[in-house]
Amino acid sequence: MNRLKELRKEKGLTQQGLADEIGITKRTYIYWEQGERQIKPDKAEKLADFFGVSVGYLLGFTTTPKRYDDEQIFENKETKEFLVFSPKENYENEKTKIENKILSVLQSELVIISDKDIQNIFNYIDSVRLDNPNTYQGKNFTNLLLKKDSDVSTLIKQLKNDGFSLVFDKID
């Protein structure tokens, strides 16, 4: 469920007031707020800009209102539904999970190293991750994956040949 009503009330606006701000009819806005109709991607972006939140948050896909400059909207032309994806947001979430797992292994195996060294390990992994959208290499990799005609199996084979065989060992 989208967060239009919640965000509108936080701004102290009426349905008519917000409809006027966005340049739509009150009826259209009511349909959106009640989830009776899908919000078109361009209008969703306009609403997200107005409220200062991400499109994903506005539409209820994520609980984080933080905006990411790489947020992309993919629309299914047949169903008129769309998916919001941010490589940076996804990366941040995965990075946190990886760091927690590494820390858990270090603790369970009683590997005694300083907090600074643990942070250095995290920083090193972050700097060499191919899917880090904050690096030049990571941006290129992410763009390659998100291309419409991208063949993931060919990409994995190429990566295995380029020194990533241990990571993709179980994938054929």
C-alpha positions in Angstrom: 0.0 0.0 0.0 1.3 3.4 -0.9 2.1 6.1 1.7 0.3 9.0 0.0 -2.2 9.7 2.7 0.4 9.5 5.5 2.7 11.9 3.6 -0.1 14.3 2.6 -1.2 14.5 6.2 2.3 15.2 7.4 2.4 18.2 5.0 -1.0 19.3 6.3 -2.5 19.2 2.8 -6.0 18.3 1.7 -6.6 15.9 -1.2 -7.6 18.9 -3.3 -4.5 20.9 -2.3 -2.1 18.1 -3.2 -3.9 17.4 -6.5 -3.5 21.1 -7.3 0.2 21.0 -6.4 0.8 18.0 -8.7 -1.5 19.2 -11.5 -4.1 16.4 -11.5 -7.8 16.2 -10.6 -8.9 15.5 -7.1 -10.6 12.3 -8.3 -7.4 10.9 -9.8 -5.6 11.6 -6.6 -8.3 9.9 -4.5 -7.9 6.8 -6.7 -4.2 6.8 -6.1 -4.5 7.3 -2.4 -7.0 4.5 -2.0 -4.9 2.2 -4.3 -7.7 1.9 -6.9 -5.4 2.9 -9.7 -1.7 2.7 -10.4 0.3 6.0 -10.3 2.2 6.5 -13.6 6.0 6.6 -13.1 6.4 10.2 -14.1 3.7 11.3 -11.5 5.2 9.0 -8.9 8.6 10.7 -9.4 6.9 14.1 -9.1 5.1 13.1 -5.9 8.4 11.7 -4.5 10.2 14.9 -5.3 7.4 16.9 -3.7 7.6 14.9 -0.4 11.4 14.5 -0.5 11.3 10.7 -0.4 12.2 7.9 -2.7 9.7 6.5 -5.2 10.1 3.1 -3.5 9.1 4.6 -0.1 6.2 6.6 -1.6 4.8 3.4 -3.1 5.4 1.3 -0.1 8.1 -0.9 -1.5 10.7 0.1 1.1 10.6 1.3 4.7 13.5 3.8 4.1 12.5 7.2 2.8 16.1 8.0 1.8 16.5 9.0 -1.8 19.0 7.4 -4.0 20.3 9.2 -7.1 20.3 5.9 -9.1 16.7 4.9 -8.4 15.2 3.3 -11.5 11.6 2.6 -12.4 10.8 -0.5 -14.5 7.2 -0.6 -15.8 5.5 -3.8 -17.0 3.6 -2.6 -20.0 1.1 -5.5 -19.8 0.1 -5.2 -16.2 0.8 -1.5 -15.8 2.6 -2.3 -12.6 6.1 -1.1 -11.9 9.2 -2.0 -9.8 11.5 0.5 -8.2 15.1 -0.5 -7.9 18.2 1.4 -6.6 21.5 -0.4 -7.0 23.0 1.8 -4.2 20.2 1.0 -1.8 20.4 -2.7 -2.6 24.2 -2.5 -2.2 23.9 -0.8 1.2 21.5 -3.4 2.5 23.7 -6.3 1.2 26.8 -4.6 2.6 25.3 -4.5 6.1 24.3 -8.2 5.9 27.8 -9.2 4.8 29.5 -7.2 7.5 27.2 -8.8 10.1 28.0 -12.3 8.8 31.7 -11.7 8.8 31.6 -10.3 12.3 29.5 -13.3 13.4 32.2 -15.7 12.0 35.0 -13.8 13.7 33.2 -14.0 17.0 32.2 -17.6 16.7 35.7 -18.7 15.8 37.3 -16.4 18.4 39.4 -14.6 15.9 41.0 -11.9 18.0 41.7 -8.8 16.0 41.1 -5.1 16.8 38.0 -3.2 15.8 40.2 -1.1 13.5 41.4 -4.3 11.7 37.8 -5.5 11.4 36.8 -2.2 9.8 39.8 -2.5 7.5 38.6 -5.9 6.4 35.1 -4.4 5.7 36.6 -1.5 3.8 38.8 -3.8 1.7 35.8 -6.0 0.8 33.8 -2.9 0.0 36.5 -1.5 -2.3 36.9 -4.7 -4.4 33.3 -5.7 -4.7 32.4 -5.8 -8.4 28.8 -4.8 -7.6 29.7 -1.7 -5.7 27.7 1.1 -7.5 29.9 3.7 -5.8 32.9 2.8 -7.9 33.6 3.2 -11.6 33.9 -0.6 -12.1 30.7 -1.2 -10.0 28.7 1.3 -12.0 29.7 -0.3 -15.3 28.9 -3.8 -13.9 25.5 -2.7 -12.6 24.6 -1.0 -15.9 25.6 -4.1 -17.7 23.3 -6.2 -15.5 20.4 -3.9 -15.9 20.5 -3.7 -19.7 17.4 -5.0 -21.3 19.2 -7.5 -23.5 21.7 -8.6 -20.9 22.5 -12.3 -20.8 23.3 -13.1 -17.2 24.6 -16.7 -17.9 27.1 -15.4 -20.5 28.2 -12.7 -18.1 28.7 -15.3 -15.3 30.8 -17.5 -17.7 32.9 -14.5 -18.6 33.4 -13.6 -14.9 34.5 -17.2 -14.1 37.1 -16.9 -16.9 38.2 -13.5 -15.5 39.1 -14.8 -12.0 35.8 -15.0 -10.3 35.6 -18.8 -10.4 35.4 -19.4 -6.6 32.4 -17.0 -6.3 30.5 -18.6 -9.1 31.8 -22.2 -8.5 28.3 -23.7 -8.1 26.7 -21.9 -11.0 26.9 -23.4 -14.5 
